[in-house]
C-alpha cells in the first residue's frame, strides 16, 4: 500500500475518533502554513494527534522535538493576539498546565497558531504586532506541563482564551505529518506577494502563478494540457480530512458581485464531486460542486458578493468523497477567472408618445379656468381695480332700498321662499336665485351697476 494511502486511512481513523468525541475539525487552516521553525533546520514529530496528552482542545496538536533555546518561527503572516513570557515554572504533571509561556499568532480569518512551552523572556514581540512568515517568535524552553524539551504547536479556532479548540491543518509540502516524520523547514521568509485583485473588471489566476496559487503536500502531477497549455492533478479520496489542497488567492479593492469560473481541462480531470470553496469575506466560505468528468472548459461556479479586503480565495481539496482504491479519479487544478457583474439599474417606465403634450394642454386649460371665475352679473371688462374697490354700500347707495331685497318674503310671515334662496356669486355678494319673472329686475340691477362703474372710471 502506498504511503499516500496509509496517510489517508490514518486520517480517516483519526476523524472517526474525533466524531465520536464530539470535537470540531477543519479540512484546511488558513492561510497555507509553513513548518514553524527557521529555514533549513530539521526536526521530527514526537507526538501526533489524539494520543498521549493531545486530547480535547489539544487533539489536533503536534509536538516537535526541538531543544531548549532553539528558535521557532511564524508559519504564515499574522498578528500577535496574546502572549506570556514571565513563567519559570515547569514539571511533568498536569498541575503545571497553566504555567507555560506562549505566543499566539492570529491569521485574521478565525484561525491562529499557538506556540507553547517557550523560554521565559525569549520573545521581543508585543501584543498587536504584525509578523511575517519565517519571522522568529521565540525560543523553546521548559515552561508549563513538560516532561522534556519540545514545542507544542497547534492551529486553533480563535477564542477568548489562549487555550482554544485545535483544528486539523496541513503544512505546505508536508501535509499532515505523523509520529517520527522528520521535517526540514523551507520556511525561508515571506513568499512573493500575490498581486491579484478584484477591481471591478476581470481577474484571472493561473495555477502556475506561484505567488497566488498554493499547493499543500507533494501529491501533484503536471499535464501539458489545459488553459494556456498546462494543469495539475491529484487523486480524489473519501478521507474525512483533506490531504492535498490547491488555493487561488486574491484581494478585493472593489466590492460587489463577481462571476466565478473554473477552467476544467479535457484530460486527466475525472472527479465527479469536485467541491470548490469560495471565501468571499469574513463569513463562512461557500461551495459549488462540479462534475469534472462532464463539465469542460470555463465552468460557471456562480455569482458571489465579495467584500473589500485580503485573504479571499477559491480552494479545491482532494477529499471529495470518491474512494481512491475503487475509483482512482483524477482531480484537476487549472485557472480560475472572476468577472465583475455590474448592479442592475432599474429604468423608469417610458410615457406613451404625446402624453406630455396632452398633460401640458390640460394643465394650461385648468390654470386658465381657475384664473377666470364665472361671472353672473359682470361682463369681463368690469373686472378692473376700480370694480374690485366697489363695496356693497356703494351698490346700496345707487340702487336704493327697494333694490336690495331680502330673501325672506314679508308676506310669508318670515318663512323663506325656496324660489329665492341665496346663491354664492363670483363677486362675493349674495343674489337671489333668478326666476323668469325676475329677469327684468336682474337686467335693471346689472345696468345700474354698469353705470356706477363707468362713473367711477370717469
C-alpha positions in Angstrom: 0.0 0.0 0.0 1.4 3.4 -0.9 2.4 5.9 1.7 -0.3 8.3 0.4 -3.0 5.6 1.1 -1.6 4.9 4.6 -1.8 8.6 5.4 -5.3 8.9 4.1 -6.5 5.9 6.1 -4.8 7.2 9.2 -6.6 10.5 8.8 -9.9 8.7 8.4 -9.3 6.8 11.6 -8.4 10.0 13.4 -11.5 11.7 12.1 -13.7 8.8 13.2 -12.4 9.1 16.7 -12.9 12.8 16.6 -16.5 12.5 15.5 -17.2 10.1 18.4 -15.5 12.6 20.8 -17.6 15.5 19.5 -14.5 17.5 18.6 -14.5 20.2 15.9 -12.4 19.6 12.8 -11.4 21.6 9.8 -10.0 20.4 6.4 -7.8 23.4 5.9 -6.3 26.0 8.1 -5.9 29.4 6.5 -3.6 30.7 5.2 -1.2 28.0 3.8 1.2 27.0 6.6 5.0 26.5 6.6 6.6 24.4 9.3 7.1 26.6 12.5 10.8 26.9 12.7 13.5 28.7 10.6 14.6 27.7 7.1 16.9 24.7 6.6 16.5 23.2 10.1 15.2 19.6 10.6 13.1 18.4 13.5 10.8 15.4 13.9 7.3 14.8 15.2 7.4 13.4 18.8 3.7 13.3 19.4 0.8 13.3 17.0 -3.0 13.8 17.1 -5.3 12.3 19.7 -2.6 10.5 21.6 -1.0 10.9 25.0 -1.7 14.4 26.3 -3.2 15.6 23.0 -6.9 15.2 23.7 -10.0 17.5 23.8 -8.9 21.1 22.8 -5.4 19.9 22.0 -6.4 16.8 20.0 -5.1 18.2 16.7 -1.7 19.4 18.1 1.8 18.3 17.2 4.8 18.0 19.5 8.1 18.7 17.7 11.5 17.6 19.3 13.1 21.0 19.4 15.8 21.5 22.0 15.9 24.3 24.7 17.0 27.6 23.2 16.2 26.8 19.6 14.2 29.3 17.6 10.6 28.9 16.4 9.1 30.9 13.5 5.7 32.1 12.3 4.2 29.6 9.8 2.4 32.5 8.0 1.8 36.2 8.3 -0.4 37.4 11.1 -0.7 39.4 14.3 0.2 38.6 17.9 -3.1 38.2 19.7 -1.9 37.1 23.0 1.4 36.1 24.7 3.1 35.2 28.0 6.8 35.4 28.8 7.1 35.5 32.6 6.9 31.9 33.8 9.8 29.8 35.1 7.6 27.0 36.5 7.5 23.6 34.8 7.1 19.9 35.6 5.9 16.6 34.3 2.5 16.9 35.7 -0.9 18.4 34.6 -0.7 20.7 37.6 1.8 22.8 35.7 -0.5 23.1 32.6 -1.3 26.8 33.2 2.4 27.8 33.8 3.5 27.6 30.2 4.9 30.6 28.2 3.3 31.0 24.8 2.8 33.2 21.7 -0.4 33.2 19.6 -0.2 34.4 16.0 -3.7 35.3 14.7 -4.3 34.9 11.0 -7.3 37.2 10.9 -9.7 34.6 9.5 -10.8 32.9 12.7 -7.8 30.7 13.0 -4.5 31.1 14.7 -1.2 29.3 15.7 -0.3 28.5 19.3 3.4 28.2 20.2 3.5 26.5 23.7 6.4 25.8 26.2 8.6 28.8 25.3 11.6 30.0 27.2 10.9 32.9 29.6 11.6 36.3 28.0 12.6 34.7 24.7 10.3 36.9 22.6 10.6 40.6 21.8 7.2 40.7 20.2 4.3 42.7 21.6 0.5 42.1 21.5 -0.9 43.6 18.4 2.4 43.5 16.5 2.4 42.1 12.9 4.6 39.2 12.0 5.7 37.7 8.7 6.1 34.1 7.7 9.5 32.9 8.8 9.9 35.6 11.5 11.2 34.3 14.8 8.6 34.5 17.5 10.5 33.0 20.5 12.7 30.1 21.7 11.8 26.7 23.1 12.1 26.3 26.9 11.0 24.3 29.9 7.7 26.0 31.0 4.4 24.5 31.9 3.5 20.8 31.7 6.6 19.3 30.1 8.4 16.0 30.6 11.2 17.1 28.2 12.1 20.0 25.9 9.7 20.3 22.9 7.4 22.7 21.0 3.7 22.1 21.4 2.2 23.6 18.2 -1.4 23.7 17.1 -3.7 25.5 14.8 -6.8 26.5 16.7 -10.1 28.4 16.3 -9.8 31.9 17.8 -11.5 32.2 21.2 -11.4 34.4 24.3 -8.6 32.4 26.0 -5.2 31.3 25.0 -6.2 27.6 25.0 -8.8 27.1 22.3 -10.2 24.2 20.2 -7.5 22.9 17.9 -8.4 22.0 14.3 -6.9 19.8 11.5 -4.2 21.5 9.5 -1.6 20.8 6.8 1.9 22.1 6.1 2.8 23.2 2.6 5.0 20.5 1.1 4.5 18.1 4.0 0.7 17.7 4.6 -0.2 16.3 8.0 3.0 14.6 9.3 2.7 11.6 11.6 4.8 10.4 14.5 8.5 10.2 13.8 8.3 12.2 10.5 11.4 14.4 10.0 10.7 17.8 8.5 13.3 20.1 7.0 12.0 23.6 7.1 11.5 25.6 3.9 10.1 28.5 6.0 12.6 30.9 4.5 10.7 34.1 4.8 7.7 35.8 3.4 6.7 34.4 0.0 6.3 36.6 -3.1 3.3 38.8 -2.6 0.2 37.9 -4.6 -0.9 41.0 -6.6 -4.2 39.5 -7.9 -7.0 41.9 -7.0 -10.7 42.3 -7.8 -11.0 45.8 -9.1 -14.3 45.9 -11.0 -13.0 44.1 -14.1 -11.8 40.6 -14.9 -9.1 38.9 -12.8 -7.6 35.6 -14.0 -5.4 33.5 -11.7 -3.3 30.7 -13.3 -2.2 27.6 -11.4 1.4 28.3 -12.5 1.3 31.7 -10.6 3.2 30.6 -7.5 2.5 33.9 -5.7 -1.3 33.4 -6.0 -1.7 29.7 -6.3 -0.5 27.5 -3.4 -0.3 23.7 -3.2 -0.4 21.7 0.0 1.6 18.4 0.1 3.7 16.8 -2.6 1.0 14.8 -4.3 0.9 16.7 -7.6 1.3 15.7 -11.2 1.8 18.1 -14.2 -0.1 17.8 -17.5 0.8 19.7 -20.7 -2.9 20.4 -21.5 -5.5 22.9 -20.2 -5.8 26.6 -20.1 -2.5 28.1 -21.5 -1.3 24.5 -22.1 -0.9 23.3 -18.5 -2.7 22.0 -15.4 -2.1 20.0 -12.3 -3.9 17.0 -11.0 -4.0 14.8 -7.8 -6.2 11.9 -6.8 -9.6 12.3 -5.2 -10.2 10.5 -1.9 -13.0 9.8 0.5 -10.9 10.6 3.6 -12.5 12.7 6.4 -9.8 15.3 6.2 -8.1 16.9 3.2 -4.6 15.8 2.4 -3.9 17.8 -0.8 -5.4 21.3 -1.3 -5.0 23.9 -4.0 -5.8 27.5 -3.4 -6.2 30.5 -5.8 -5.7 33.6 -3.6 -6.5 37.3 -4.2 -7.7 40.5 -2.6 -10.7 42.8 -3.3 -10.4 46.5 -3.9 -13.9 47.0 -5.5 -16.5 45.1 -3.5 -19.6 43.8 -5.3 -20.9 40.8 -7.3 -18.4 38.8 -9.4 -19.0 35.7 -11.6 -16.5 33.0 -10.7 -15.4 30.4 -13.3 -13.0 27.5 -13.1 -11.3 26.0 -16.2 -11.7 22.2 -16.5 -9.3 20.6 -18.9 -10.3 17.8 -21.3 -7.8 15.2 -20.0 -6.8 14.0 -16.5 -10.0 15.5 -15.0 -12.3 12.8 -13.8 -13.7 13.7 -10.4 -17.5 13.8 -10.3 -17.6 15.6 -7.0 -15.0 18.4 -7.1 -16.1 20.9 -4.4 -14.8 24.4 -5.0 -14.9 26.5 -1.8 -15.0 30.4 -2.1 -14.0 32.8 0.7 -15.9 36.0 -0.3 -15.3 37.8 3.0 -15.1 37.2 6.8 -18.2 35.0 6.6 -18.2 31.1 6.3 -16.9 30.0 2.8 -19.5 29.0 0.2 -19.1 26.0 -2.1 -20.1 24.7 -5.5 -19.9 21.1 -6.7 -18.6 20.4 -10.2 -18.5 17.2 -12.2 -15.1 17.5 -13.9 -15.8 14.4 -16.0 -18.6 16.1 -18.0 -18.2 19.8 -17.4 -15.3 21.1 -19.5 -13.8 24.5 -20.4 -14.8 27.5 -18.4 -17.4 26.3 -15.9 -19.6 28.8 -14.1 -19.4 28.5 -10.4 -22.0 31.2 -9.8 -22.2 34.9 -8.9 -21.0 35.8 -5.4 -20.8 39.0 -3.4 -17.3 39.9 -2.3 -16.3 42.3 0.4 -13.2 44.5 0.4 -10.1 43.1 1.9 -7.4 40.5 1.6 -7.4 36.7 2.2 -10.1 36.0 -0.3 -9.7 32.7 -2.2 -11.1 29.8 -4.2 -9.9 26.4 -3.0 -10.2 22.8 -4.0 -9.4 19.9 -1.7 -8.9 16.2 -2.6 -11.3 14.7 -0.1 -14.3 14.7 -2.5 -15.9 11.6 -1.1 -14.7 9.4 -4.0 -12.9 6.2 -2.9 -9.3 6.1 -4.2 -8.8 2.3 -4.2 -12.1 1.7 -6.1 -12.2 4.7 -8.5 -8.8 6.4 -8.7 -10.3 9.5 -10.2 -8.1 12.4 -11.1 -8.9 15.8 -9.7 -7.7 18.7 -11.9 -6.5 22.2 -11.0 -6.3 24.8 -13.7 -7.0 28.6 -14.0 -9.9 30.5 -12.3 -11.5 33.7 -13.5 -13.5 36.3 -11.7 -15.6 38.9 -13.6 -17.3 41.9 -12.3 -21.2 41.9 -12.6 -22.5 45.5 -12.6 -25.5 46.2 -10.4 -28.9 46.2 -12.2 -30.2 49.8 -12.7 -34.0 49.9 -12.9 -35.1 52.4 -15.6 -38.3 54.4 -15.2 -41.2 53.2 -17.4 -41.5 55.3 -20.6 -44.5 57.5 -21.0 -46.8 57.0 -24.0 -46.0 59.1 -27.0 -47.6 62.6 -26.8 -48.8 62.1 -23.2 -46.7 65.0 -22.1 -48.3 67.4 -24.6 -51.8 66.3 -23.6 -50.9 66.7 -19.9 -49.5 70.2 -20.6 -52.6 71.3 -22.5 -54.9 70.0 -19.8 -52.8 71.8 -17.1 -52.8 75.1 -19.1 -56.6 74.8 -19.5 -57.1 74.1 -15.8 -55.0 77.1 -14.9 -56.9 79.3 -17.3 -60.2 78.1 -15.8 -59.0 78.7 -12.3 -57.9 82.3 -13.1 -61.2 83.2 -14.7 -64.1 82.9 -12.2 -67.6 82.5 -13.6 -69.5 85.9 -13.6 -73.2 86.2 -13.5 -73.6 89.9 -13.2 -70.4 91.4 -14.6 -69.0 91.2 -18.1 -65.2 90.6 -18.4 -64.4 94.3 -18.9 -65.8 95.1 -15.5 -63.0 93.1 -13.6 -60.8 96.1 -13.0 -59.1 97.6 -10.0 -61.9 100.1 -9.7 -64.5 97.3 -9.8 -62.6 95.4 -7.0 -62.8 98.5 -4.8 -66.6 98.6 -5.2 -68.3 97.9 -1.9 -71.8 96.8 -1.0 -72.6 100.2 0.4 -71.9 101.8 -3.0 -74.3 99.4 -4.6 -77.0 100.2 -2.0 -76.5 103.9 -2.4 -77.0 103.8 -6.2 -79.8 101.3 -6.4 -81.8 102.3 -3.3 -83.5 100.3 -0.6 -86.1 98.8 -2.9 -83.4 97.2 -5.0 -81.7 95.3 -2.1 -84.4 92.7 -1.4 -84.3 90.2 1.4 -84.5 86.6 0.6 -87.4 86.3 3.1 -90.8 87.3 1.8 -92.5 89.7 4.3 -96.0 88.4 3.2 -95.0 84.8 4.1 -94.6 85.5 7.8 -90.9 85.2 7.8 -90.7 81.9 6.0 -88.1 81.7 3.3 -89.3 81.5 -0.2 -87.4 78.5 -1.8 -87.6 80.2 -5.2 -85.5 83.0 -3.7 -82.7 81.1 -1.9 -79.4 82.9 -2.0 -76.5 81.5 -4.1 -72.9 82.5 -3.9 -71.9 84.8 -6.7 -68.4 85.1 -8.1 -68.2 88.7 -7.0 -68.6 87.7 -3.3 -72.1 89.1 -2.8 -75.4 87.2 -2.3 -78.0 87.5 -5.0 -81.4 85.9 -5.4 -81.8 82.8 -7.5 -83.0 84.2 -10.8 -86.6 83.3 -11.9 -88.2 84.1 -15.2 -90.4 86.8 -13.7 -87.3 88.4 -12.1 -85.5 88.7 -15.4 -86.2 92.4 -15.8 -85.2 93.1 -12.2 -81.9 91.4 -12.7 -81.3 93.3 -16.0 -82.0 96.6 -14.3 -79.6 95.8 -11.5 -76.9 94.9 -13.9 -77.4 98.1 -16.0 -77.3 100.1 -12.8 -74.0 98.5 -11.6 -72.5 99.1 -15.1 -73.4 102.8 -14.9 -71.9 103.1 -11.4 -68.6 101.6 -12.5 -68.4 103.9 -15.6 -69.0 106.9 -13.4 -66.1 105.9 -11.1 -63.8 105.3 -14.0 -64.6 108.7 -15.4 
